Amino acid sequence: MTTLNATNPPIARPPETFTIHRKSIELSTTGVMYGVLMSFMGMAAINSQVNLLFAIFGMMIGILLVSGIIGRASLRKLSITRTLPEHGTVGAPIMLKYEVHNNKRFCPSMSLTVAETDGVEAFAVQPQVYVLHAPARASGLASTVVLAKRRGMHDLNRYQIAASFPFGFIRRAIEGSTHDSLMVYPAIGKVDPSIMQLCHGQPGAGSMSNASFGGADEFYGVREYRPGDNPRRIYWRRSACTGTLVAREMTHASPPRLLLLVDTYLTDDSLDSRARVERVIAMAASLVEHALEEGMPVGLVAWSKYWVSLSAEGGQRHRRNLLSTLALLPTNTANPVQDLLKHSALHERSPSTALLLTPTRPISGIPDFGRMVVISADSTEASSFTFHKAVDFKRCMPLDKETEANDKLKMSL
């Protein structure tokens, strides 16, 4: 059994989201004060033997009992339905909507608090909503805005409904479950135009667009006419001179392609190293957002328990695929940047600009990859990515990363 010392420090963990998990029955702060007053009233009645004081003491006990009974009755036959957005983004607010269904025939439910107990680590604070009134055989609506904290797929399952109606002395709570999932994308920040200029191509590379055959934009040359070609492309003047039918060869201009190589390799288990990896993922998500807005096809190569390669395309569907892939990237302790580059070389196209995003700038071992831009999380180019002040990269990682790190610590003890 080893002991923790300077050479074997504990793995630092960021603070987890504070979660309130209420008991099925408990006294509120008002209820505690009421209980103290009731005790004084009881002692005064016993000492003085005054009937009026006994009557007041009994009435106070009855009020406390009625509060618990009515509170329990108001929580019977309740269920909720969540309405979640299609996705969230780290550092951005998310609106969660709740509909509390009261399935009782006659009794309404008043003053309800709905709180999530599963998937809370997705948010900076525990999602809670207050529903003033849920009529019998009807529903009550409420919504709340919370800040997304961690990327990844988060499951919202168990919840608590609490009520302290009618007097607020006794708080009753019940638990329920209904499964929903929420995808949280990595943080997306502003990108300096100089970085986007690098994405279009290396300085001095020439045109910002690439020409390909088969279009109708610019004249490229002539070739022999083939059956099936558009007759309008026949170059009659040249055909008359040569005696052979020839057709014009046209091209169309297409935007340059961007291939993102996302290096998530961890050199150690420190929280700072993981924060640099999270910053790299957020930088990749920001480039995806801005490049697709400019009409530039974007591809991606990264390790996600296996090598994931997405070809350079455009459109909203491809954007969702790219951001979802980045959101679900796991801990990588087995595949360094050299493996990433070797795998990327199989998918790189000549018109593409390869952009390597890495936690630390590689010193050696980078093969000749043509047009490549390297941006590390601790370089001056990384300052060109501006993120909201609410984004804390030490808290952006999926929770399983922290769990794995602490499991390793427990095994060493």
Beta strands, then each sheet from edge to edge (+ up, - down):
strand 1: 25-27
strand 2: 78-83
strand 3: 88-89
strand 4: 93-102
strand 5: 109-116
strand 6: 128-134
strand 7: 138-147
strand 8: 152-163
strand 9: 170-185
strand 10: 190-191
strand 11: 210-224
strand 12: 246-254
strand 13: 257-262
strand 14: 298-303
strand 15: 307-313
strand 16: 352-358
strand 17: 372-376
strand 18: 385-386
sheet 1: 1+ 9- 3-
sheet 2: 1+ 9- 8+ 5- 6+
sheet 3: 2+ 4- 7+
sheet 4: 10+ 18-
sheet 5: 11+ 12-
sheet 6: 15+ 14- 13- 16- 17-
end
